[in-house]
Amino acid sequence: MVMIKRWGDANVGRLRDRIFEVLINSPTSGKEDLQALSQCASHIRNTAIVQSIAKEQGLRLSKCRVDQHMELYYDISQGRHGLGYISKGWTDPGFRIGDLFPVSREAAESFKPHIFELLKFCATNGITVTMQENGGKIDLTMDAVIYSEGFNKATFKNTLEALSECVEKAAELIGSNGCR
Protein backbone atom coordinates (compact mmCIF):
# COMPACT_ATOMS: atom_id res chain seq x y z
CA MET A 1 0.00 0.00 0.00
CA VAL A 2 1.31 3.42 -0.97
CA MET A 3 0.67 6.29 1.44
CA ILE A 4 -0.01 9.60 -0.21
CA LYS A 5 1.42 12.38 1.87
CA ARG A 6 -0.84 15.38 1.95
CA TRP A 7 0.57 18.89 2.32
CA GLY A 8 -1.54 19.51 5.46
CA ASP A 9 -0.02 16.50 7.22
CA ALA A 10 3.44 18.06 6.97
CA ASN A 11 2.17 21.31 8.49
CA VAL A 12 0.51 19.44 11.34
CA GLY A 13 3.73 17.52 11.97
CA ARG A 14 5.82 20.68 12.07
CA LEU A 15 3.35 22.35 14.42
CA ARG A 16 3.27 19.29 16.69
CA ASP A 17 7.10 19.24 16.73
CA ARG A 18 7.21 22.93 17.70
CA ILE A 19 4.68 22.35 20.48
CA PHE A 20 6.71 19.41 21.81
CA GLU A 21 9.87 21.51 21.71
CA VAL A 22 8.18 24.21 23.81
CA LEU A 23 6.88 21.60 26.28
CA ILE A 24 10.24 19.84 26.58
CA ASN A 25 11.99 23.14 27.29
CA SER A 26 9.30 24.32 29.71
CA PRO A 27 9.77 24.17 33.48
CA THR A 28 6.11 23.16 33.89
CA SER A 29 4.94 19.76 35.09
CA GLY A 30 3.23 17.21 32.91
CA LYS A 31 -0.07 18.07 34.60
CA GLU A 32 0.40 21.77 33.81
CA ASP A 33 1.34 20.91 30.22
CA LEU A 34 -1.88 18.91 29.82
CA GLN A 35 -3.94 21.74 31.32
CA ALA A 36 -2.44 24.28 28.92
CA LEU A 37 -2.93 21.98 25.92
CA SER A 38 -6.51 21.33 27.00
CA GLN A 39 -7.18 25.06 27.23
CA CYS A 40 -5.67 25.62 23.78
CA ALA A 41 -7.84 22.85 22.30
CA SER A 42 -10.90 24.30 24.04
CA HIS A 43 -10.16 27.76 22.66
CA ILE A 44 -9.77 26.47 19.10
CA ARG A 45 -12.96 24.37 19.34
CA ASN A 46 -15.06 27.11 20.99
CA THR A 47 -13.85 29.81 18.61
CA ALA A 48 -14.76 27.66 15.62
CA ILE A 49 -18.23 26.97 17.05
CA VAL A 50 -18.92 30.65 17.81
CA GLN A 51 -17.66 31.79 14.39
CA SER A 52 -19.70 29.14 12.58
CA ILE A 53 -22.94 29.95 14.42
CA ALA A 54 -22.44 33.70 13.98
CA LYS A 55 -21.85 33.24 10.25
CA GLU A 56 -24.97 31.05 9.90
CA GLN A 57 -27.04 33.78 11.54
CA GLY A 58 -25.61 36.61 9.46
CA LEU A 59 -23.80 38.16 12.43
CA ARG A 60 -20.43 39.87 12.38
CA LEU A 61 -17.85 39.27 15.11
CA SER A 62 -15.21 41.92 15.79
CA LYS A 63 -12.70 43.07 18.42
CA CYS A 64 -11.46 39.56 19.11
CA ARG A 65 -9.70 39.34 22.46
CA VAL A 66 -7.84 36.47 24.10
CA ASP A 67 -5.82 37.06 27.24
CA GLN A 68 -4.98 35.59 30.64
CA HIS A 69 -8.62 35.94 31.72
CA MET A 70 -10.55 35.50 28.46
CA GLU A 71 -10.59 32.35 26.37
CA LEU A 72 -12.53 34.35 23.82
CA TYR A 73 -14.30 37.68 23.46
CA TYR A 74 -16.08 39.20 20.45
CA ASP A 75 -18.34 42.18 19.89
CA ILE A 76 -21.43 41.06 17.95
CA SER A 77 -23.15 43.13 15.28
CA GLN A 78 -25.63 42.70 12.48
CA GLY A 79 -25.21 45.21 9.72
CA ARG A 80 -24.45 48.52 11.44
CA HIS A 81 -26.23 47.60 14.68
CA GLY A 82 -24.27 46.46 17.71
CA LEU A 83 -25.95 43.54 19.49
CA GLY A 84 -23.60 43.13 22.44
CA TYR A 85 -20.80 40.67 23.05
CA ILE A 86 -19.99 37.02 23.59
CA SER A 87 -17.25 35.97 25.97
CA LYS A 88 -15.90 32.96 27.81
CA GLY A 89 -13.28 32.92 30.54
CA TRP A 90 -10.73 30.11 30.73
CA THR A 91 -12.50 28.45 33.66
CA ASP A 92 -16.09 29.41 32.81
CA PRO A 93 -18.50 26.53 32.21
CA GLY A 94 -20.11 28.33 29.30
CA PHE A 95 -20.47 31.45 27.19
CA ARG A 96 -21.66 34.84 28.41
CA ILE A 97 -23.82 36.83 26.00
CA GLY A 98 -24.27 40.43 27.11
CA ASP A 99 -24.40 44.12 26.51
CA LEU A 100 -23.22 47.21 28.36
CA PHE A 101 -25.75 50.02 28.67
CA PRO A 102 -24.27 53.31 29.97
CA VAL A 103 -26.69 55.70 31.67
CA SER A 104 -25.92 59.32 32.57
CA ARG A 105 -26.18 60.30 36.24
CA GLU A 106 -29.19 62.55 35.49
CA ALA A 107 -31.06 59.79 33.65
CA ALA A 108 -30.18 57.32 36.41
CA GLU A 109 -32.02 59.52 38.94
CA SER A 110 -35.22 59.46 36.90
CA PHE A 111 -34.74 55.73 36.26
CA LYS A 112 -34.67 54.74 39.96
CA PRO A 113 -38.44 54.13 40.24
CA HIS A 114 -38.23 51.73 37.27
CA ILE A 115 -35.26 49.59 38.35
CA PHE A 116 -37.37 46.77 39.77
CA GLU A 117 -39.50 46.69 36.61
CA LEU A 118 -36.39 46.26 34.46
CA LEU A 119 -34.88 43.63 36.76
CA LYS A 120 -38.13 41.64 36.73
CA PHE A 121 -38.57 41.95 32.95
CA CYS A 122 -35.01 40.82 32.23
CA ALA A 123 -35.01 38.02 34.82
CA THR A 124 -38.21 36.63 33.28
CA ASN A 125 -36.26 36.39 30.02
CA GLY A 126 -33.18 34.79 31.61
CA ILE A 127 -31.08 37.95 31.56
CA THR A 128 -29.31 39.29 34.66
CA VAL A 129 -28.77 43.00 35.20
CA THR A 130 -25.97 44.46 37.28
CA MET A 131 -25.26 48.12 37.91
CA GLN A 132 -21.93 49.77 38.56
CA GLU A 133 -20.95 53.38 39.03
CA ASN A 134 -18.36 54.41 36.47
CA GLY A 135 -17.16 57.98 36.73
CA GLY A 136 -20.11 60.26 36.11
CA LYS A 137 -22.44 57.56 34.84
CA ILE A 138 -24.00 54.22 35.72
CA ASP A 139 -23.20 51.13 33.63
CA LEU A 140 -25.97 48.56 33.35
CA THR A 141 -24.57 45.20 32.31
CA MET A 142 -27.17 42.79 30.97
CA ASP A 143 -26.08 39.24 30.30
CA ALA A 144 -26.92 35.56 30.29
CA VAL A 145 -24.85 32.38 30.42
CA ILE A 146 -25.26 29.49 28.03
CA TYR A 147 -23.46 26.41 29.29
CA SER A 148 -21.06 24.89 26.77
CA GLU A 149 -23.08 21.68 26.42
CA GLY A 150 -26.21 23.66 25.49
CA PHE A 151 -24.57 26.22 23.20
CA ASN A 152 -26.03 25.92 19.72
CA LYS A 153 -27.59 28.04 17.00
CA ALA A 154 -31.04 28.11 18.63
CA THR A 155 -29.90 28.96 22.17
CA PHE A 156 -27.56 31.65 20.86
CA LYS A 157 -30.33 33.21 18.75
CA ASN A 158 -32.87 33.05 21.59
CA THR A 159 -30.44 34.57 24.08
CA LEU A 160 -29.53 37.41 21.71
CA GLU A 161 -33.24 38.12 21.17
CA ALA A 162 -33.94 38.16 24.93
CA LEU A 163 -30.93 40.43 25.48
CA SER A 164 -32.14 42.81 22.76
CA GLU A 165 -35.58 42.96 24.38
CA CYS A 166 -34.00 43.86 27.73
CA VAL A 167 -31.86 46.58 26.16
CA GLU A 168 -34.96 48.00 24.43
CA LYS A 169 -36.90 47.87 27.72
CA ALA A 170 -34.09 49.73 29.50
CA ALA A 171 -34.08 52.41 26.79
CA GLU A 172 -37.86 52.72 27.07
CA LEU A 173 -37.78 53.03 30.88
CA ILE A 174 -34.87 55.44 30.96
CA GLY A 175 -36.03 57.51 28.04
CA SER A 176 -34.03 58.72 25.11
CA ASN A 177 -32.07 61.25 27.18
CA GLY A 178 -28.98 60.12 29.00
CA CYS A 179 -28.36 56.68 27.55
CA ARG A 180 -25.97 55.28 25.01
Buried (B, 14 or more C-beta within 10 A) or exposed (E): EEEEEEEEEEEEEEEEEEBEEEBEEEEEEEEEBEEBEEEEEBBEEBBEBBBEBBEEEEBBBEEEEEEEEBBBBBBBBEEEEBBBBBBBBBEBEBBBBBBBBBBBEEBBEBBEEBBEEBBEBBEEBBBBBEBEEEEEBBBBBBBBBBEBEEBEEEBBBBBBEBBBBBBEBBBEBBEEEBBE
